[in-house]
């Protein structure tokens, strides 16, 4: 059997390759990444059988743990040092997401593609909230189509995989349906966290290759020592 070609460096990765690297990263750290799915699994369990307004409020109430899960995902795949700034940015950025998702999923993804990279930027590069948000905009501007397309692709993969898994696990009765939804959310939503964090390396490399970025994308010395990166 022929060997697979080596993965492209972050600055050259396509949307599909980012999704593939996300799946690889998840498989390499499955048990550590699995708890990242708890917030959305809990929100689904709370919201099942209730109105869309109640489901939105349930997700909003869990925003603190959703933000914590994203910080943990960034730590897991791109390294960096968790900080109060990174957590505050993650929390503030997530607050509009339940409402944007009610309008349509795309506005929520567009919001996250524009500013979501402020969290790994704060962890890897330091600085305050404003600096992290400005850095996120610069990273997004390096290739916004890639950033938005990657998040859309991750969302599609997660949703389709969840629907497939729910269909396989679903049995008669409300209890079986709830268990299927819980397991699907728990197992699959970590992919979105991990992919969103891994996108930082792609955008930082693209920004650096454009000659407009003077900050190294994964500077271990500047951050006090980053973890070993997922990307070889």
MODELLER restraints for C-alpha pairs under 7 A, 6 or more apart:
rsr = mdl.restraints
at = mdl.atoms
rsr.add(forms.Gaussian(group=physical.xy_distance, feature=features.Distance(at['CA:10:A'], at['CA:201:A']), mean=5.91, stdev=0.5))
rsr.add(forms.Gaussian(group=physical.xy_distance, feature=features.Distance(at['CA:10:A'], at['CA:202:A']), mean=4.39, stdev=0.5))
rsr.add(forms.Gaussian(group=physical.xy_distance, feature=features.Distance(at['CA:10:A'], at['CA:205:A']), mean=6.21, stdev=0.5))
rsr.add(forms.Gaussian(group=physical.xy_distance, feature=features.Distance(at['CA:11:A'], at['CA:202:A']), mean=5.11, stdev=0.5))
rsr.add(forms.Gaussian(group=physical.xy_distance, feature=features.Distance(at['CA:11:A'], at['CA:203:A']), mean=7.00, stdev=0.5))
rsr.add(forms.Gaussian(group=physical.xy_distance, feature=features.Distance(at['CA:11:A'], at['CA:205:A']), mean=4.59, stdev=0.5))
rsr.add(forms.Gaussian(group=physical.xy_distance, feature=features.Distance(at['CA:11:A'], at['CA:206:A']), mean=4.87, stdev=0.5))
rsr.add(forms.Gaussian(group=physical.xy_distance, feature=features.Distance(at['CA:13:A'], at['CA:202:A']), mean=6.98, stdev=0.5))
rsr.add(forms.Gaussian(group=physical.xy_distance, feature=features.Distance(at['CA:15:A'], at['CA:146:A']), mean=6.52, stdev=0.5))
rsr.add(forms.Gaussian(group=physical.xy_distance, feature=features.Distance(at['CA:15:A'], at['CA:149:A']), mean=6.52, stdev=0.5))
rsr.add(forms.Gaussian(group=physical.xy_distance, feature=features.Distance(at['CA:15:A'], at['CA:150:A']), mean=5.04, stdev=0.5))
rsr.add(forms.Gaussian(group=physical.xy_distance, feature=features.Distance(at['CA:19:A'], at['CA:154:A']), mean=6.41, stdev=0.5))
rsr.add(forms.Gaussian(group=physical.xy_distance, feature=features.Distance(at['CA:19:A'], at['CA:195:A']), mean=6.78, stdev=0.5))
rsr.add(forms.Gaussian(group=physical.xy_distance, feature=features.Distance(at['CA:22:A'], at['CA:191:A']), mean=6.56, stdev=0.5))
rsr.add(forms.Gaussian(group=physical.xy_distance, feature=features.Distance(at['CA:22:A'], at['CA:194:A']), mean=6.21, stdev=0.5))
rsr.add(forms.Gaussian(group=physical.xy_distance, feature=features.Distance(at['CA:22:A'], at['CA:195:A']), mean=5.15, stdev=0.5))
rsr.add(forms.Gaussian(group=physical.xy_distance, feature=features.Distance(at['CA:23:A'], at['CA:191:A']), mean=6.86, stdev=0.5))
rsr.add(forms.Gaussian(group=physical.xy_distance, feature=features.Distance(at['CA:25:A'], at['CA:230:A']), mean=6.42, stdev=0.5))
rsr.add(forms.Gaussian(group=physical.xy_distance, feature=features.Distance(at['CA:26:A'], at['CA:33:A']), mean=6.58, stdev=0.5))
rsr.add(forms.Gaussian(group=physical.xy_distance, feature=features.Distance(at['CA:26:A'], at['CA:191:A']), mean=6.84, stdev=0.5))
rsr.add(forms.Gaussian(group=physical.xy_distance, feature=features.Distance(at['CA:33:A'], at['CA:190:A']), mean=6.41, stdev=0.5))
rsr.add(forms.Gaussian(group=physical.xy_distance, feature=features.Distance(at['CA:34:A'], at['CA:186:A']), mean=6.77, stdev=0.5))
rsr.add(forms.Gaussian(group=physical.xy_distance, feature=features.Distance(at['CA:34:A'], at['CA:187:A']), mean=6.19, stdev=0.5))
rsr.add(forms.Gaussian(group=physical.xy_distance, feature=features.Distance(at['CA:34:A'], at['CA:190:A']), mean=6.49, stdev=0.5))
rsr.add(forms.Gaussian(group=physical.xy_distance, feature=features.Distance(at['CA:36:A'], at['CA:69:A']), mean=5.20, stdev=0.5))
rsr.add(forms.Gaussian(group=physical.xy_distance, feature=features.Distance(at['CA:36:A'], at['CA:190:A']), mean=5.30, stdev=0.5))
rsr.add(forms.Gaussian(group=physical.xy_distance, feature=features.Distance(at['CA:37:A'], at['CA:185:A']), mean=6.06, stdev=0.5))
rsr.add(forms.Gaussian(group=physical.xy_distance, feature=features.Distance(at['CA:37:A'], at['CA:186:A']), mean=4.12, stdev=0.5))
rsr.add(forms.Gaussian(group=physical.xy_distance, feature=features.Distance(at['CA:37:A'], at['CA:187:A']), mean=6.27, stdev=0.5))
rsr.add(forms.Gaussian(group=physical.xy_distance, feature=features.Distance(at['CA:37:A'], at['CA:188:A']), mean=6.99, stdev=0.5))
rsr.add(forms.Gaussian(group=physical.xy_distance, feature=features.Distance(at['CA:37:A'], at['CA:189:A']), mean=5.22, stdev=0.5))
rsr.add(forms.Gaussian(group=physical.xy_distance, feature=features.Distance(at['CA:37:A'], at['CA:190:A']), mean=5.20, stdev=0.5))
rsr.add(forms.Gaussian(group=physical.xy_distance, feature=features.Distance(at['CA:38:A'], at['CA:186:A']), mean=5.53, stdev=0.5))
rsr.add(forms.Gaussian(group=physical.xy_distance, feature=features.Distance(at['CA:39:A'], at['CA:62:A']), mean=6.51, stdev=0.5))
rsr.add(forms.Gaussian(group=physical.xy_distance, feature=features.Distance(at['CA:39:A'], at['CA:65:A']), mean=6.16, stdev=0.5))
rsr.add(forms.Gaussian(group=physical.xy_distance, feature=features.Distance(at['CA:39:A'], at['CA:66:A']), mean=5.71, stdev=0.5))
rsr.add(forms.Gaussian(group=physical.xy_distance, feature=features.Distance(at['CA:40:A'], at['CA:185:A']), mean=6.26, stdev=0.5))
rsr.add(forms.Gaussian(group=physical.xy_distance, feature=features.Distance(at['CA:41:A'], at['CA:182:A']), mean=5.09, stdev=0.5))
rsr.add(forms.Gaussian(group=physical.xy_distance, feature=features.Distance(at['CA:41:A'], at['CA:185:A']), mean=4.86, stdev=0.5))
rsr.add(forms.Gaussian(group=physical.xy_distance, feature=features.Distance(at['CA:41:A'], at['CA:186:A']), mean=5.44, stdev=0.5))
rsr.add(forms.Gaussian(group=physical.xy_distance, feature=features.Distance(at['CA:43:A'], at['CA:58:A']), mean=5.71, stdev=0.5))
rsr.add(forms.Gaussian(group=physical.xy_distance, feature=features.Distance(at['CA:43:A'], at['CA:59:A']), mean=5.31, stdev=0.5))
rsr.add(forms.Gaussian(group=physical.xy_distance, feature=features.Distance(at['CA:45:A'], at['CA:178:A']), mean=6.79, stdev=0.5))
rsr.add(forms.Gaussian(group=physical.xy_distance, feature=features.Distance(at['CA:45:A'], at['CA:182:A']), mean=6.67, stdev=0.5))
rsr.add(forms.Gaussian(group=physical.xy_distance, feature=features.Distance(at['CA:46:A'], at['CA:58:A']), mean=6.70, stdev=0.5))
rsr.add(forms.Gaussian(group=physical.xy_distance, feature=features.Distance(at['CA:47:A'], at['CA:54:A']), mean=6.49, stdev=0.5))
rsr.add(forms.Gaussian(group=physical.xy_distance, feature=features.Distance(at['CA:47:A'], at['CA:55:A']), mean=4.56, stdev=0.5))
rsr.add(forms.Gaussian(group=physical.xy_distance, feature=features.Distance(at['CA:47:A'], at['CA:58:A']), mean=6.47, stdev=0.5))
rsr.add(forms.Gaussian(group=physical.xy_distance, feature=features.Distance(at['CA:56:A'], at['CA:98:A']), mean=5.64, stdev=0.5))
rsr.add(forms.Gaussian(group=physical.xy_distance, feature=features.Distance(at['CA:56:A'], at['CA:99:A']), mean=7.00, stdev=0.5))
rsr.add(forms.Gaussian(group=physical.xy_distance, feature=features.Distance(at['CA:59:A'], at['CA:98:A']), mean=6.67, stdev=0.5))
rsr.add(forms.Gaussian(group=physical.xy_distance, feature=features.Distance(at['CA:60:A'], at['CA:95:A']), mean=6.58, stdev=0.5))
rsr.add(forms.Gaussian(group=physical.xy_distance, feature=features.Distance(at['CA:60:A'], at['CA:98:A']), mean=6.47, stdev=0.5))
rsr.add(forms.Gaussian(group=physical.xy_distance, feature=features.Distance(at['CA:63:A'], at['CA:91:A']), mean=6.42, stdev=0.5))
rsr.add(forms.Gaussian(group=physical.xy_distance, feature=features.Distance(at['CA:63:A'], at['CA:94:A']), mean=6.68, stdev=0.5))
rsr.add(forms.Gaussian(group=physical.xy_distance, feature=features.Distance(at['CA:63:A'], at['CA:95:A']), mean=6.66, stdev=0.5))
rsr.add(forms.Gaussian(group=physical.xy_distance, feature=features.Distance(at['CA:64:A'], at['CA:91:A']), mean=6.11, stdev=0.5))
rsr.add(forms.Gaussian(group=physical.xy_distance, feature=features.Distance(at['CA:67:A'], at['CA:87:A']), mean=6.35, stdev=0.5))
rsr.add(forms.Gaussian(group=physical.xy_distance, feature=features.Distance(at['CA:67:A'], at['CA:90:A']), mean=4.94, stdev=0.5))
rsr.add(forms.Gaussian(group=physical.xy_distance, feature=features.Distance(at['CA:67:A'], at['CA:91:A']), mean=4.97, stdev=0.5))
rsr.add(forms.Gaussian(group=physical.xy_distance, feature=features.Distance(at['CA:67:A'], at['CA:94:A']), mean=7.00, stdev=0.5))
rsr.add(forms.Gaussian(group=physical.xy_distance, feature=features.Distance(at['CA:68:A'], at['CA:87:A']), mean=6.47, stdev=0.5))
rsr.add(forms.Gaussian(group=physical.xy_distance, feature=features.Distance(at['CA:70:A'], at['CA:193:A']), mean=5.67, stdev=0.5))
rsr.add(forms.Gaussian(group=physical.xy_distance, feature=features.Distance(at['CA:71:A'], at['CA:82:A']), mean=6.67, stdev=0.5))
rsr.add(forms.Gaussian(group=physical.xy_distance, feature=features.Distance(at['CA:71:A'], at['CA:86:A']), mean=6.96, stdev=0.5))
rsr.add(forms.Gaussian(group=physical.xy_distance, feature=features.Distance(at['CA:71:A'], at['CA:87:A']), mean=6.48, stdev=0.5))
rsr.add(forms.Gaussian(group=physical.xy_distance, feature=features.Distance(at['CA:71:A'], at['CA:119:A']), mean=6.93, stdev=0.5))
rsr.add(forms.Gaussian(group=physical.xy_distance, feature=features.Distance(at['CA:73:A'], at['CA:193:A']), mean=5.92, stdev=0.5))
rsr.add(forms.Gaussian(group=physical.xy_distance, feature=features.Distance(at['CA:73:A'], at['CA:194:A']), mean=5.38, stdev=0.5))
rsr.add(forms.Gaussian(group=physical.xy_distance, feature=features.Distance(at['CA:73:A'], at['CA:197:A']), mean=6.49, stdev=0.5))
rsr.add(forms.Gaussian(group=physical.xy_distance, feature=features.Distance(at['CA:74:A'], at['CA:120:A']), mean=5.84, stdev=0.5))
rsr.add(forms.Gaussian(group=physical.xy_distance, feature=features.Distance(at['CA:74:A'], at['CA:194:A']), mean=6.94, stdev=0.5))
rsr.add(forms.Gaussian(group=physical.xy_distance, feature=features.Distance(at['CA:74:A'], at['CA:197:A']), mean=4.96, stdev=0.5))
rsr.add(forms.Gaussian(group=physical.xy_distance, feature=features.Distance(at['CA:75:A'], at['CA:81:A']), mean=6.95, stdev=0.5))
rsr.add(forms.Gaussian(group=physical.xy_distance, feature=features.Distance(at['CA:75:A'], at['CA:82:A']), mean=6.98, stdev=0.5))
rsr.add(forms.Gaussian(group=physical.xy_distance, feature=features.Distance(at['CA:77:A'], at['CA:194:A']), mean=6.79, stdev=0.5))
rsr.add(forms.Gaussian(group=physical.xy_distance, feature=features.Distance(at['CA:77:A'], at['CA:197:A']), mean=6.89, stdev=0.5))
rsr.add(forms.Gaussian(group=physical.xy_distance, feature=features.Distance(at['CA:77:A'], at['CA:198:A']), mean=6.39, stdev=0.5))
rsr.add(forms.Gaussian(group=physical.xy_distance, feature=features.Distance(at['CA:77:A'], at['CA:229:A']), mean=6.27, stdev=0.5))
rsr.add(forms.Gaussian(group=physical.xy_distance, feature=features.Distance(at['CA:77:A'], at['CA:230:A']), mean=5.71, stdev=0.5))
rsr.add(forms.Gaussian(group=physical.xy_distance, feature=features.Distance(at['CA:78:A'], at['CA:197:A']), mean=6.93, stdev=0.5))
rsr.add(forms.Gaussian(group=physical.xy_distance, feature=features.Distance(at['CA:78:A'], at['CA:198:A']), mean=6.50, stdev=0.5))
rsr.add(forms.Gaussian(group=physical.xy_distance, feature=features.Distance(at['CA:78:A'], at['CA:229:A']), mean=5.53, stdev=0.5))
rsr.add(forms.Gaussian(group=physical.xy_distance, feature=features.Distance(at['CA:78:A'], at['CA:230:A']), mean=6.92, stdev=0.5))
rsr.add(forms.Gaussian(group=physical.xy_distance, feature=features.Distance(at['CA:79:A'], at['CA:226:A']), mean=4.85, stdev=0.5))
rsr.add(forms.Gaussian(group=physical.xy_distance, feature=features.Distance(at['CA:79:A'], at['CA:227:A']), mean=4.43, stdev=0.5))
rsr.add(forms.Gaussian(group=physical.xy_distance, feature=features.Distance(at['CA:79:A'], at['CA:228:A']), mean=6.87, stdev=0.5))
rsr.add(forms.Gaussian(group=physical.xy_distance, feature=features.Distance(at['CA:79:A'], at['CA:229:A']), mean=6.72, stdev=0.5))
rsr.add(forms.Gaussian(group=physical.xy_distance, feature=features.Distance(at['CA:80:A'], at['CA:123:A']), mean=4.87, stdev=0.5))
rsr.add(forms.Gaussian(group=physical.xy_distance, feature=features.Distance(at['CA:80:A'], at['CA:124:A']), mean=4.50, stdev=0.5))
rsr.add(forms.Gaussian(group=physical.xy_distance, feature=features.Distance(at['CA:80:A'], at['CA:223:A']), mean=6.40, stdev=0.5))
rsr.add(forms.Gaussian(group=physical.xy_distance, feature=features.Distance(at['CA:80:A'], at['CA:226:A']), mean=4.78, stdev=0.5))
rsr.add(forms.Gaussian(group=physical.xy_distance, feature=features.Distance(at['CA:80:A'], at['CA:227:A']), mean=6.64, stdev=0.5))
rsr.add(forms.Gaussian(group=physical.xy_distance, feature=features.Distance(at['CA:81:A'], at['CA:123:A']), mean=4.98, stdev=0.5))
rsr.add(forms.Gaussian(group=physical.xy_distance, feature=features.Distance(at['CA:81:A'], at['CA:124:A']), mean=6.55, stdev=0.5))
rsr.add(forms.Gaussian(group=physical.xy_distance, feature=features.Distance(at['CA:82:A'], at['CA:123:A']), mean=5.64, stdev=0.5))
rsr.add(forms.Gaussian(group=physical.xy_distance, feature=features.Distance(at['CA:83:A'], at['CA:123:A']), mean=6.57, stdev=0.5))
rsr.add(forms.Gaussian(group=physical.xy_distance, feature=features.Distance(at['CA:85:A'], at['CA:122:A']), mean=6.70, stdev=0.5))
rsr.add(forms.Gaussian(group=physical.xy_distance, feature=features.Distance(at['CA:85:A'], at['CA:128:A']), mean=6.25, stdev=0.5))
rsr.add(forms.Gaussian(group=physical.xy_distance, feature=features.Distance(at['CA:85:A'], at['CA:129:A']), mean=6.03, stdev=0.5))
rsr.add(forms.Gaussian(group=physical.xy_distance, feature=features.Distance(at['CA:86:A'], at['CA:119:A']), mean=4.97, stdev=0.5))
rsr.add(forms.Gaussian(group=physical.xy_distance, feature=features.Distance(at['CA:86:A'], at['CA:122:A']), mean=5.30, stdev=0.5))
rsr.add(forms.Gaussian(group=physical.xy_distance, feature=features.Distance(at['CA:86:A'], at['CA:123:A']), mean=6.02, stdev=0.5))
rsr.add(forms.Gaussian(group=physical.xy_distance, feature=features.Distance(at['CA:89:A'], at['CA:118:A']), mean=6.96, stdev=0.5))
rsr.add(forms.Gaussian(group=physical.xy_distance, feature=features.Distance(at['CA:89:A'], at['CA:119:A']), mean=6.15, stdev=0.5))
rsr.add(forms.Gaussian(group=physical.xy_distance, feature=features.Distance(at['CA:89:A'], at['CA:129:A']), mean=6.44, stdev=0.5))
rsr.add(forms.Gaussian(group=physical.xy_distance, feature=features.Distance(at['CA:90:A'], at['CA:119:A']), mean=5.90, stdev=0.5))
rsr.add(forms.Gaussian(group=physical.xy_distance, feature=features.Distance(at['CA:93:A'], at['CA:116:A']), mean=6.94, stdev=0.5))
rsr.add(forms.Gaussian(group=physical.xy_distance, feature=features.Distance(at['CA:97:A'], at['CA:108:A']), mean=5.32, stdev=0.5))
rsr.add(forms.Gaussian(group=physical.xy_distance, feature=features.Distance(at['CA:100:A'], at['CA:107:A']), mean=5.86, stdev=0.5))
rsr.add(forms.Gaussian(group=physical.xy_distance, feature=features.Distance(at['CA:100:A'], at['CA:108:A']), mean=5.00, stdev=0.5))
rsr.add(forms.Gaussian(group=physical.xy_distance, feature=features.Distance(at['CA:101:A'], at['CA:107:A']), mean=6.86, stdev=0.5))
rsr.add(forms.Gaussian(group=physical.xy_distance, feature=features.Distance(at['CA:101:A'], at['CA:108:A']), mean=5.36, stdev=0.5))
rsr.add(forms.Gaussian(group=physical.xy_distance, feature=features.Distance(at['CA:109:A'], at['CA:148:A']), mean=6.75, stdev=0.5))
rsr.add(forms.Gaussian(group=physical.xy_distance, feature=features.Distance(at['CA:109:A'], at['CA:151:A']), mean=6.44, stdev=0.5))
rsr.add(forms.Gaussian(group=physical.xy_distance, feature=features.Distance(at['CA:109:A'], at['CA:152:A']), mean=6.81, stdev=0.5))
rsr.add(forms.Gaussian(group=physical.xy_distance, feature=features.Distance(at['CA:110:A'], at['CA:148:A']), mean=6.05, stdev=0.5))
rsr.add(forms.Gaussian(group=physical.xy_distance, feature=features.Distance(at['CA:113:A'], at['CA:140:A']), mean=6.63, stdev=0.5))
rsr.add(forms.Gaussian(group=physical.xy_distance, feature=features.Distance(at['CA:113:A'], at['CA:147:A']), mean=5.53, stdev=0.5))
rsr.add(forms.Gaussian(group=physical.xy_distance, feature=features.Distance(at['CA:113:A'], at['CA:148:A']), mean=5.22, stdev=0.5))
rsr.add(forms.Gaussian(group=physical.xy_distance, feature=features.Distance(at['CA:114:A'], at['CA:136:A']), mean=6.73, stdev=0.5))
rsr.add(forms.Gaussian(group=physical.xy_distance, feature=features.Distance(at['CA:114:A'], at['CA:137:A']), mean=5.86, stdev=0.5))
rsr.add(forms.Gaussian(group=physical.xy_distance, feature=features.Distance(at['CA:114:A'], at['CA:140:A']), mean=5.40, stdev=0.5))
rsr.add(forms.Gaussian(group=physical.xy_distance, feature=features.Distance(at['CA:115:A'], at['CA:133:A']), mean=6.35, stdev=0.5))
rsr.add(forms.Gaussian(group=physical.xy_distance, feature=features.Distance(at['CA:115:A'], at['CA:136:A']), mean=5.16, stdev=0.5))
rsr.add(forms.Gaussian(group=physical.xy_distance, feature=features.Distance(at['CA:115:A'], at['CA:137:A']), mean=6.06, stdev=0.5))
rsr.add(forms.Gaussian(group=physical.xy_distance, feature=features.Distance(at['CA:116:A'], at['CA:136:A']), mean=6.84, stdev=0.5))
rsr.add(forms.Gaussian(group=physical.xy_distance, feature=features.Distance(at['CA:117:A'], at['CA:136:A']), mean=5.00, stdev=0.5))
rsr.add(forms.Gaussian(group=physical.xy_distance, feature=features.Distance(at['CA:117:A'], at['CA:200:A']), mean=5.97, stdev=0.5))
rsr.add(forms.Gaussian(group=physical.xy_distance, feature=features.Distance(at['CA:118:A'], at['CA:132:A']), mean=4.76, stdev=0.5))
rsr.add(forms.Gaussian(group=physical.xy_distance, feature=features.Distance(at['CA:118:A'], at['CA:133:A']), mean=5.16, stdev=0.5))
rsr.add(forms.Gaussian(group=physical.xy_distance, feature=features.Distance(at['CA:118:A'], at['CA:135:A']), mean=6.47, stdev=0.5))
rsr.add(forms.Gaussian(group=physical.xy_distance, feature=features.Distance(at['CA:118:A'], at['CA:136:A']), mean=4.59, stdev=0.5))
rsr.add(forms.Gaussian(group=physical.xy_distance, feature=features.Distance(at['CA:120:A'], at['CA:197:A']), mean=6.64, stdev=0.5))
rsr.add(forms.Gaussian(group=physical.xy_distance, feature=features.Distance(at['CA:120:A'], at['CA:200:A']), mean=6.80, stdev=0.5))
rsr.add(forms.Gaussian(group=physical.xy_distance, feature=features.Distance(at['CA:121:A'], at['CA:132:A']), mean=5.87, stdev=0.5))
rsr.add(forms.Gaussian(group=physical.xy_distance, feature=features.Distance(at['CA:121:A'], at['CA:135:A']), mean=6.87, stdev=0.5))
rsr.add(forms.Gaussian(group=physical.xy_distance, feature=features.Distance(at['CA:122:A'], at['CA:132:A']), mean=5.30, stdev=0.5))
rsr.add(forms.Gaussian(group=physical.xy_distance, feature=features.Distance(at['CA:124:A'], at['CA:218:A']), mean=6.80, stdev=0.5))
rsr.add(forms.Gaussian(group=physical.xy_distance, feature=features.Distance(at['CA:124:A'], at['CA:223:A']), mean=5.38, stdev=0.5))
rsr.add(forms.Gaussian(group=physical.xy_distance, feature=features.Distance(at['CA:125:A'], at['CA:222:A']), mean=6.62, stdev=0.5))
rsr.add(forms.Gaussian(group=physical.xy_distance, feature=features.Distance(at['CA:125:A'], at['CA:223:A']), mean=5.87, stdev=0.5))
rsr.add(forms.Gaussian(group=physical.xy_distance, feature=features.Distance(at['CA:126:A'], at['CA:223:A']), mean=6.78, stdev=0.5))
rsr.add(forms.Gaussian(group=physical.xy_distance, feature=features.Distance(at['CA:139:A'], at['CA:203:A']), mean=5.37, stdev=0.5))
rsr.add(forms.Gaussian(group=physical.xy_distance, feature=features.Distance(at['CA:139:A'], at['CA:204:A']), mean=5.98, stdev=0.5))
rsr.add(forms.Gaussian(group=physical.xy_distance, feature=features.Distance(at['CA:139:A'], at['CA:207:A']), mean=6.33, stdev=0.5))
rsr.add(forms.Gaussian(group=physical.xy_distance, feature=features.Distance(at['CA:140:A'], at['CA:147:A']), mean=6.54, stdev=0.5))
rsr.add(forms.Gaussian(group=physical.xy_distance, feature=features.Distance(at['CA:140:A'], at['CA:203:A']), mean=6.69, stdev=0.5))
rsr.add(forms.Gaussian(group=physical.xy_distance, feature=features.Distance(at['CA:142:A'], at['CA:203:A']), mean=6.23, stdev=0.5))
rsr.add(forms.Gaussian(group=physical.xy_distance, feature=features.Distance(at['CA:142:A'], at['CA:206:A']), mean=5.89, stdev=0.5))
rsr.add(forms.Gaussian(group=physical.xy_distance, feature=features.Distance(at['CA:142:A'], at['CA:207:A']), mean=4.95, stdev=0.5))
rsr.add(forms.Gaussian(group=physical.xy_distance, feature=features.Distance(at['CA:143:A'], at['CA:203:A']), mean=6.81, stdev=0.5))
rsr.add(forms.Gaussian(group=physical.xy_distance, feature=features.Distance(at['CA:147:A'], at['CA:199:A']), mean=6.97, stdev=0.5))
rsr.add(forms.Gaussian(group=physical.xy_distance, feature=features.Distance(at['CA:151:A'], at['CA:196:A']), mean=6.76, stdev=0.5))
rsr.add(forms.Gaussian(group=physical.xy_distance, feature=features.Distance(at['CA:154:A'], at['CA:192:A']), mean=5.82, stdev=0.5))
rsr.add(forms.Gaussian(group=physical.xy_distance, feature=features.Distance(at['CA:155:A'], at['CA:192:A']), mean=6.67, stdev=0.5))
rsr.add(forms.Gaussian(group=physical.xy_distance, feature=features.Distance(at['CA:158:A'], at['CA:188:A']), mean=5.93, stdev=0.5))
rsr.add(forms.Gaussian(group=physical.xy_distance, feature=features.Distance(at['CA:158:A'], at['CA:189:A']), mean=6.40, stdev=0.5))
rsr.add(forms.Gaussian(group=physical.xy_distance, feature=features.Distance(at['CA:162:A'], at['CA:184:A']), mean=5.23, stdev=0.5))
rsr.add(forms.Gaussian(group=physical.xy_distance, feature=features.Distance(at['CA:162:A'], at['CA:185:A']), mean=6.97, stdev=0.5))
rsr.add(forms.Gaussian(group=physical.xy_distance, feature=features.Distance(at['CA:162:A'], at['CA:188:A']), mean=6.74, stdev=0.5))
rsr.add(forms.Gaussian(group=physical.xy_distance, feature=features.Distance(at['CA:165:A'], at['CA:184:A']), mean=6.18, stdev=0.5))
rsr.add(forms.Gaussian(group=physical.xy_distance, feature=features.Distance(at['CA:166:A'], at['CA:180:A']), mean=5.14, stdev=0.5))
rsr.add(forms.Gaussian(group=physical.xy_distance, feature=features.Distance(at['CA:166:A'], at['CA:181:A']), mean=6.08, stdev=0.5))
rsr.add(forms.Gaussian(group=physical.xy_distance, feature=features.Distance(at['CA:166:A'], at['CA:184:A']), mean=6.36, stdev=0.5))
rsr.add(forms.Gaussian(group=physical.xy_distance, feature=features.Distance(at['CA:169:A'], at['CA:180:A']), mean=5.43, stdev=0.5))
rsr.add(forms.Gaussian(group=physical.xy_distance, feature=features.Distance(at['CA:170:A'], at['CA:176:A']), mean=5.89, stdev=0.5))
rsr.add(forms.Gaussian(group=physical.xy_distance, feature=features.Distance(at['CA:170:A'], at['CA:177:A']), mean=5.43, stdev=0.5))
rsr.add(forms.Gaussian(group=physical.xy_distance, feature=features.Distance(at['CA:170:A'], at['CA:180:A']), mean=5.72, stdev=0.5))
rsr.add(forms.Gaussian(group=physical.xy_distance, feature=features.Distance(at['CA:171:A'], at['CA:177:A']), mean=6.54, stdev=0.5))
rsr.add(forms.Gaussian(group=physical.xy_distance, feature=features.Distance(at['CA:201:A'], at['CA:217:A']), mean=6.63, stdev=0.5))
rsr.add(forms.Gaussian(group=physical.xy_distance, feature=features.Distance(at['CA:204:A'], at['CA:217:A']), mean=5.06, stdev=0.5))
rsr.add(forms.Gaussian(group=physical.xy_distance, feature=features.Distance(at['CA:205:A'], at['CA:217:A']), mean=6.41, stdev=0.5))
rsr.add(forms.Gaussian(group=physical.xy_distance, feature=features.Distance(at['CA:207:A'], at['CA:213:A']), mean=5.70, stdev=0.5))
rsr.add(forms.Gaussian(group=physical.xy_distance, feature=features.Distance(at['CA:220:A'], at['CA:226:A']), mean=4.76, stdev=0.5))
